[in-house]
Amino acid sequence: MRTTINIQDDLMDRLLSGTKAKTKTKAVEIAIKDYIDKKSIEDLLSLSGKIDIDPDWEKEEEAELNGYRNHS
């Protein structure tokens, strides 16, 4: 997608230097991907302690698989 954006020269210079990208486009793509990856990790970490995982999940999974096998 073609997009026109205004980025301060010093920020772009730092981005190009930090990413070692050969083009501004590639540098911005790397920065966006890194941001999305970091945000996804933060979102997952924020769920810590909020999700109850059954310690016997393997038994339940086996029972579910056996149910499928018995209906074949």
C-alpha positions in Angstrom: 0.0 0.0 0.0 1.4 3.4 -0.9 1.3 5.9 2.0 2.8 9.3 2.4 3.9 10.1 6.0 6.0 12.9 7.5 8.7 11.6 9.8 11.3 13.8 11.5 14.7 13.5 9.8 16.5 12.6 13.0 14.0 9.9 13.8 14.3 8.4 10.3 18.1 8.5 10.6 18.0 6.7 13.9 15.6 4.2 12.5 17.7 3.5 9.5 20.8 3.2 11.6 19.1 0.9 14.2 17.5 -1.4 11.7 20.4 -1.5 9.2 17.7 -1.3 6.5 18.8 -0.2 3.1 15.6 1.7 2.4 13.2 3.9 4.4 10.3 1.7 3.4 12.1 -1.4 4.8 13.0 0.4 8.0 9.4 1.5 8.6 8.2 -2.1 7.9 10.7 -3.5 10.4 9.7 -0.9 13.0 6.0 -1.6 12.5 6.5 -5.4 12.7 8.7 -5.0 15.8 6.0 -2.9 17.5 3.2 -5.3 16.7 5.3 -8.3 18.0 6.2 -6.4 21.2 2.5 -5.4 21.7 1.3 -8.9 21.2 3.8 -10.2 23.8 2.7 -7.5 26.2 -0.9 -8.4 25.7 -0.2 -12.1 26.4 1.8 -11.2 29.5 -1.1 -9.1 30.8 -3.3 -12.2 30.8 -1.0 -13.8 33.4 -3.0 -15.0 36.3 -6.3 -14.2 34.5 -6.7 -17.5 32.7 -7.5 -20.7 34.6 -5.8 -23.6 33.0 -7.0 -27.0 34.2 -3.9 -29.1 35.3 -5.7 -32.2 34.0 -6.2 -30.9 30.5 -4.4 -33.9 29.0 -7.1 -36.3 30.4 -9.8 -34.1 29.0 -8.1 -34.0 25.6 -7.7 -37.8 25.6 -11.4 -38.3 26.5 -12.4 -35.9 23.7 -10.3 -37.7 21.2 -11.7 -41.1 22.3 -15.2 -39.7 21.8 -14.3 -38.8 18.2 -12.8 -42.2 17.7 -15.8 -44.0 19.1 -18.1 -42.1 16.7 -16.2 -43.1 13.6 
